[in-house]
Amino acid sequence: MESAQGLNNPLKNPRLVVSVAAFAAFIATFNETFMNVAFAPIMVALSVDAATVQWLATGYMLAAAVMVPVSAFAYRSIPTKPLFLLTTGLLVFGSIIGALSQDFTTLLIGRIVQGLGTGMLIPVGMNITLEATPREKLGAYMGIMGSMTTLGPSSGVIFAGLLLSFWHWSVLQWVFAGLSLLCFLNAVLFLPNIAKLTRPKLDSISVALIGIALVGILYGVSTVFTENINFALIGVIIGVAFLVLFVNRQNKIEHPLIDLSPLKVKPFKLGVFINMASLVTMFAMNIIIPIFMQSVLGVSSLLASLTLFPAIALCCILSPVAGHIYDKHGARVLLPLGFALIAIFAVALSLFIGGGSVWLLALLYIPVIGGSALIIGPVQSLALSHLAPEQNPHGITILSTGFQIAGCFGASLFTGVYFKVMIGTGDPNLGFLAAGFLTAVFALIGLVLAVRIRAYPKVVHTHHATALSLSQIMKTDVYKLSPHDKVSDALKLFVEKHISGAPVVDESGLVAGFVSDGDIMRYLADQHTDFVSPWSIVAEQGNDDFDAMLASVMQLSVSEIATKEVISVDLDLGIGTVCKVLMDNNLRKAPVVKDGRMVGVINLSNISRYAFAHYGVGG
């Protein structure tokens, strides 16, 4: 049986389309930490100091951040598939430059090219997910995206540590080139052009203003704990000033680069800050724990990375589960519970990390990242559900910009606090304790915001007709056949009930096939050359050979001639989606299933009658 959500055509298969976007989200976030593990061998190989090598991370984040605001314009200006191929192509090209580099400048150029691709890849992937996903399943699919953005940076550390245990640092670039090429080929094969192009105008002044603003802010944040604190403060001041200019310009011009109206929607604005609070804690812990384990506990980089793995594996499972819970019950419990787990166990981790038990650290780390998994997908779904469809690209741009800022801010702030306290006191345990308590503070801020956003339910923007429940108009007294019924039983049912076909349903309620009068006629034509039309059954009476064939076919079980690949629709689908499935596949009706079991049949005529009555034809 083939469900409406599992068709082979990518245009009708949100799972396949979202899988392309999810893999893109994985490799984009994977690359944010993948190269950081190689800083030490790069310093030796290319003869640069720590302050210089840090620009591989800073330059990458800045390039990515600058491209994020352009993504909303690009998504509405360039067909989806070419745009996606362009962004992944930049990742491949940048990786090859980095792998072949013989000096630091060339390596930095390759890293910046990768950043340009990453900056557009995450928001474009989220837009694709939003475009392809049925709104009633938004939480589940955003949960998948959330698990990938959590898995990416965490697993990047693990795989880099593993590869560096055996090979030269340049192998990392070749591996990432391969991953990017795989993502490119997936898009070639499975990604359709799904965006509705509106051809907006590009305001170059806005691009310059937001570029300078983000470079200034992120440069300042990333260098505030270094010796160049004055330059960091100047960078932040310049960045904030240009950000104010950017916001003022967006509110005045006719075609803004980013429509900031989503920030006027209070639940969306709260969702942005909640999402950033969760991301800050996740990035902080993913960096601080390996640093502490390697520098203080003397653990190898590979073992330190593997300590994170149980939490990462659980997160991949927990994020889609959280999405399903959101689809059914909203985010009222998920968000406060997630932040409570982060706050409690971040403090516990800080208090017990001095004991030196790797297993205890791995155990206490699980609820911290698990808490983030409960938050990221649901809060993004909740925030976006309050926007009108035309606001979604701009809402995603704002969320994606927040992602880049949270990543840079979290990594810089927490590592800065850790090293400052450690150097000031001479005790690395106190440094980690300070970072852990700071994590708890951000979690408590997030908890307060989560309590405030509880008052806002999830909203699905649909037309009135599509908001109607499928169960309200489908036919539940379904004529059906058992797999053990004979063909003669099927024909008798067709004649008595004035129908042309019926689903074949087994004892457990699962749809095993569909048999129609056309299936029977085609089978008879294959069995005997004298069968040329249904009238042959009457005209050929007395033909012994024909009569024997007909009697034999009538005794066959319907399962032997039924169509096995049945397109069904899920009970939870919206009416608009169901109607599209029927029309795209040239169907008059389809079985309705719940958990795989048939609960009714929906006819195109059912939908038509409701639509006409709703329009007023019915009086």
Secondary structure by P-SEA (a helix, b strand, c coil): cccccccccccccaaaaaaaaaaaaaaaaaaccccccaaaaaaaaacccccccaaaaaaaaaaaaaaccaaaaaaacccaaaaaaaaaaaaaaaaaaaaacccaaaaaaaaaaaaaaaaaaaaaaaaaaaaaccccaaaaaaaaaaaaaaaaaaaaaaaaaaaaaccccaaaaaaaaaaaaaaaaaaacccccccccccccccaaaaaaaaaaaaaaaaaaacccccaaaaaaaaaaaaaaaaaaaaaaaaccccccccccccccaaaaaaaaaaaaaaaaaaaaacaaaaaaaacccccaaaaaacaaaaaaaaaaaaaaaaaaaaccccccaaaaaaaaaaaaaaaaaaccccccaaaaaaaaaaaaaaaaacaaaaaaaaaaaccccaaaaaaaaaaaaaaaaaaaaaaaaaaaaaaaaaacccaaaaaaaaaaaaaaaaaaaaaaaaaacccccccccccccccccccccccccccccccccaaaaaaaaaaaccccbbbbcccccccccccaaaaaaaaaaacccccccccccccccaaaaaaaaaaaaacccccccccbbbbbbccccaaaaaaaaaaacccbbbbbccccccbbbbaaaaaaaaaaaacccc
